[in-house]
């Protein structure tokens, strides 16, 4: 599960506060992201987009094959618009997506902790 809701105060009865309704509990909770799962999902998504886009251009087969997508070879060492390059692109997309998703989740959770 990517998202979980944690109530702000679990011991309301011991502090003399009456029980809240389900709707009040829902709106008073803080939304937390699981950074590891978000990183994994974003990594798989970006990796698959790279894999499918590269293979789509290879199957389409125009001349020259994918000049715009081929520019990623300037940043991703070993990447070319070929069938083998699609696996290399998947690996780079997975790595960048995983790191980006984990960083986004971590930053979000830190901001949510400050707001509490």
C-alpha positions in Angstrom: 0.0 0.0 0.0 1.5 3.3 -1.0 -0.6 5.6 1.2 -1.6 5.2 4.8 -3.5 7.4 7.1 -2.3 8.0 10.7 -4.5 9.8 13.2 -2.9 12.8 14.9 -3.8 11.6 18.4 -4.6 8.0 19.2 -5.3 8.5 22.9 -8.2 11.0 22.7 -10.3 9.2 25.4 -7.6 9.5 28.0 -7.3 13.2 27.5 -11.0 13.9 28.1 -11.9 14.5 24.5 -15.0 12.8 23.2 -14.8 10.3 20.4 -14.7 11.7 16.9 -16.9 10.5 14.1 -15.3 8.5 11.2 -15.5 11.6 9.0 -13.7 13.8 11.5 -11.0 11.1 11.9 -10.5 11.0 8.2 -10.0 14.7 7.8 -7.8 15.0 10.9 -5.3 12.3 9.8 -2.0 12.9 8.1 -1.4 11.2 4.7 2.0 9.4 4.6 3.6 8.0 1.5 5.6 4.8 1.5 8.8 6.0 -0.2 10.1 2.6 -1.1 6.9 1.5 -2.8 6.5 4.8 -4.6 10.1 4.5 -5.8 9.5 0.9 -7.1 6.3 1.9 -8.9 7.8 5.0 -10.5 11.0 3.0 -11.5 8.9 0.3 -13.2 6.8 2.8 -14.9 9.6 4.9 -16.3 11.6 1.7 -17.2 8.7 0.2 -19.1 8.0 3.5 -20.9 11.7 3.5 -22.1 11.5 -0.2 -23.1 8.2 0.2 -25.0 9.2 3.5 -26.7 12.5 2.1 -27.9 11.0 -1.1 -29.2 8.1 0.8 -30.9 10.6 2.8 -32.9 12.7 -0.3 -33.7 9.6 -2.1 -35.0 8.4 1.0 -36.9 11.7 1.0 -38.7 12.1 4.4 -40.4 15.4 5.9 -41.4 17.0 7.2 -39.3 15.5 5.2 -36.4 14.4 7.4 -33.5 16.8 10.4 -33.8 15.1 12.2 -30.8 15.1 9.2 -28.5 18.6 8.4 -29.6 19.7 11.7 -27.9 19.3 9.9 -24.6 22.5 8.1 -25.5 24.4 11.3 -24.7 23.3 10.9 -21.0 22.8 7.1 -20.7 26.1 5.3 -21.5 25.4 2.4 -23.9 21.9 3.3 -24.8 20.9 3.2 -28.5 17.6 2.8 -30.3 18.0 -0.9 -30.8 16.4 -4.0 -29.2 19.4 -4.4 -26.9 19.3 -0.7 -26.2 15.7 -1.1 -24.9 17.0 -3.3 -22.1 19.7 -0.8 -21.3 17.1 2.0 -21.4 14.8 0.0 -19.1 17.7 -0.3 -16.5 18.4 3.4 -16.7 14.7 4.3 -16.5 14.2 2.0 -13.5 17.2 3.4 -11.7 16.2 7.0 -12.2 12.5 6.4 -11.5 13.3 4.5 -8.3 15.6 7.2 -7.0 13.2 10.0 -8.0 10.2 8.2 -6.4 12.0 7.5 -3.2 13.2 11.1 -3.0 9.7 12.5 -3.7 8.2 10.3 -1.0 10.9 11.1 1.5 10.5 14.9 0.9 6.7 14.7 1.1 6.9 12.8 4.4 9.3 15.3 5.9 7.0 18.2 4.9 4.0 16.4 6.3 5.8 15.8 9.6 6.6 19.5 9.8 3.0 20.4 9.2 1.9 18.2 12.1 
